[in-house]
Amino acid sequence: MPRTATLHGAAPDENATALLIIDLISDYQFDGGRRLARAARRIARPIAQLSRRARTAGVPVVYVNDHRGRWRSDRTELIKRCTQKDSLGRSIIEQLAPDERDYFIFKPKHSGFFATPLAALLEHFGAHDLILTGVTVEQCVLFTAIDAHLRNYRLTVPRDCVAGLELRPQALRLIEQVLRADVRHSPHIRFAVERTGQGRR
């Protein structure tokens, strides 16, 4: 049986954790978007379950999303556009729409850290452990993981919560072996308050 990782919520005397959901809020209207949307649908439920558990445990959930050149984007407009009837991302967002407690950051490039306030937000949380989920594992998840590794974050990248295309196996192997990330499946991740039964209410 796989070992179970225990991660902590945002308390000042603990090594706090943050959960990042990368690039899943999209209409997938780009080259390769239809294929990626199919892959993203397969990880939507595990991420939705993990994010619900994180919120209950007091772990902040941060959406880190590509604005795809729309510099005037905002969270409400993006979600409205991506839940239109003809959007390839509609069913994904129906499962993974941000909660009112969640944080939302737009990024201009692959890494969630590049030209964004993510580092400052994580410092505010006191986070030392990051759980990375989303698409694509061989690009945006990988680049964000590399930048997080350079900043000395401990990484968990649950393999059932990241999707990609041709290079998914190679990217996961690199993330595990080079970045020293934990890539166990999400049901084997346990938040500290789940062990004590003291989730946030």
C-alpha positions in Angstrom: 0.0 0.0 0.0 1.4 3.5 -0.9 2.6 5.6 2.0 0.4 8.6 2.9 1.8 12.1 2.9 0.5 14.5 5.6 0.4 18.2 4.7 -0.6 21.2 6.9 -3.0 24.0 6.6 -2.2 27.7 6.9 -1.3 28.0 10.6 1.5 30.3 11.8 3.3 27.5 13.7 3.2 24.9 10.9 4.8 24.3 7.6 1.8 25.5 5.7 0.6 24.2 2.4 -1.1 25.8 -0.6 -2.8 24.0 -3.5 -2.3 25.4 -7.0 -4.7 24.7 -9.9 -2.9 25.7 -13.1 -4.5 26.7 -16.4 -7.7 24.6 -16.1 -10.1 27.5 -16.5 -10.1 27.8 -20.3 -12.3 27.5 -23.4 -9.5 25.4 -25.0 -9.9 27.4 -28.3 -6.3 27.0 -29.5 -4.2 24.6 -31.5 -4.4 21.2 -29.7 -7.1 22.5 -27.4 -9.6 19.8 -28.2 -7.0 17.1 -27.2 -6.0 18.9 -24.1 -9.6 19.4 -23.1 -10.2 15.7 -23.3 -7.1 15.1 -21.1 -8.2 17.8 -18.6 -11.6 16.3 -18.2 -10.0 13.1 -16.9 -8.3 15.0 -14.1 -11.2 17.4 -13.2 -12.8 15.1 -10.7 -9.7 14.2 -8.7 -8.7 17.9 -8.5 -12.2 18.9 -7.5 -12.1 16.3 -4.7 -8.7 17.3 -3.6 -9.6 21.0 -3.6 -12.7 20.4 -1.5 -10.6 18.5 1.1 -8.0 21.3 1.0 -10.6 24.0 1.8 -12.0 21.9 4.6 -8.5 21.6 6.0 -7.9 25.3 5.8 -5.4 25.0 3.0 -5.6 27.9 0.5 -6.5 27.1 -3.1 -4.9 29.3 -5.7 -6.0 29.3 -9.4 -3.0 30.3 -11.5 -4.3 30.8 -15.0 -2.9 31.9 -18.4 -4.6 35.0 -19.7 -3.6 34.1 -23.3 -2.8 37.7 -24.2 -6.0 39.2 -22.7 -4.3 41.8 -20.5 -7.7 43.2 -19.4 -8.9 39.8 -18.3 -10.6 39.3 -14.9 -11.8 36.2 -13.2 -15.6 36.8 -13.7 -15.2 37.5 -17.5 -13.0 34.5 -18.0 -15.4 32.1 -16.3 -18.3 33.5 -18.1 -16.6 33.1 -21.5 -15.4 29.6 -20.7 -18.8 28.3 -19.6 -20.6 29.3 -22.8 -22.6 26.5 -24.4 -20.0 25.9 -27.1 -17.0 26.0 -24.8 -14.8 22.9 -24.7 -14.0 23.8 -21.0 -17.6 24.0 -19.8 -17.8 20.6 -18.2 -14.4 21.1 -16.5 -15.3 24.4 -15.0 -18.7 23.1 -13.8 -16.7 20.8 -11.6 -13.8 23.1 -10.8 -15.2 26.7 -10.6 -13.4 28.7 -7.9 -15.0 28.9 -4.5 -15.5 32.4 -3.1 -12.7 31.7 -0.6 -10.2 30.9 -3.4 -7.5 33.1 -4.9 -7.1 33.7 -8.6 -3.9 34.9 -10.3 -3.4 35.5 -14.0 0.0 34.7 -15.5 1.5 35.9 -18.8 3.9 33.0 -19.4 4.4 29.3 -18.5 5.5 29.7 -14.9 3.1 30.7 -12.3 5.9 32.7 -10.6 6.9 34.8 -13.7 5.6 38.4 -13.5 2.8 37.5 -11.0 2.2 38.1 -7.3 2.3 34.3 -6.5 5.5 34.5 -4.5 4.2 37.3 -2.3 0.9 35.5 -1.8 2.6 32.3 -0.7 4.8 34.2 1.7 1.6 35.7 3.1 0.3 32.2 3.7 3.6 31.1 5.2 3.6 28.3 2.7 6.5 25.9 2.5 4.7 23.0 0.8 3.0 23.3 -2.6 0.6 20.9 -4.3 0.6 21.5 -8.1 -2.2 20.3 -10.3 -3.5 21.2 -13.7 -2.3 21.4 -17.4 0.0 21.0 -19.1 2.4 18.9 -17.0 5.1 19.2 -19.6 4.9 23.0 -19.9 3.1 25.2 -17.3 3.1 22.7 -14.4 6.7 21.8 -15.1 7.9 25.4 -15.4 6.0 26.4 -12.2 7.5 23.3 -10.4 11.0 24.3 -11.5 10.6 27.9 -10.2 9.1 26.5 -6.9 12.0 24.2 -6.5 14.5 27.1 -7.0 12.6 28.9 -4.2 13.0 25.9 -1.9 9.4 24.8 -1.7 8.6 21.2 -1.1 6.6 19.8 -3.9 3.7 17.4 -4.3 2.5 16.8 -7.9 -0.2 14.1 -7.7 0.0 12.1 -10.9 -3.8 11.8 -11.2 -4.2 15.6 -11.0 -2.0 16.6 -13.9 -2.6 16.2 -17.7 -0.6 16.7 -20.8 0.0 15.4 -24.2 2.9 13.4 -25.6 5.5 14.2 -22.9 3.4 13.6 -19.8 5.4 10.5 -18.6 8.8 12.1 -19.2 7.7 15.3 -17.4 6.4 13.4 -14.4 9.7 11.4 -14.2 11.7 14.7 -14.3 9.5 16.3 -11.7 9.9 13.3 -9.4 13.6 12.5 -9.9 15.1 15.9 -10.5 12.8 18.2 -8.5 12.3 15.6 -5.7 8.6 16.0 -5.9 6.1 13.6 -4.4 3.9 12.3 -7.2 1.7 9.9 -5.4 -2.0 9.8 -6.3 -4.2 12.4 -4.6 -6.2 10.0 -2.3 -2.9 9.2 -0.5 -2.4 12.9 0.4 -3.6 13.7 3.9 -3.9 17.1 5.4 -3.0 17.4 9.0 -6.5 18.4 10.2 -8.0 15.3 8.6 -6.0 13.3 11.1 -7.3 15.3 14.0 -10.9 15.9 12.7 -10.6 19.6 13.1 -11.3 21.0 9.7 -12.2 24.6 9.2 -16.0 25.2 9.5 
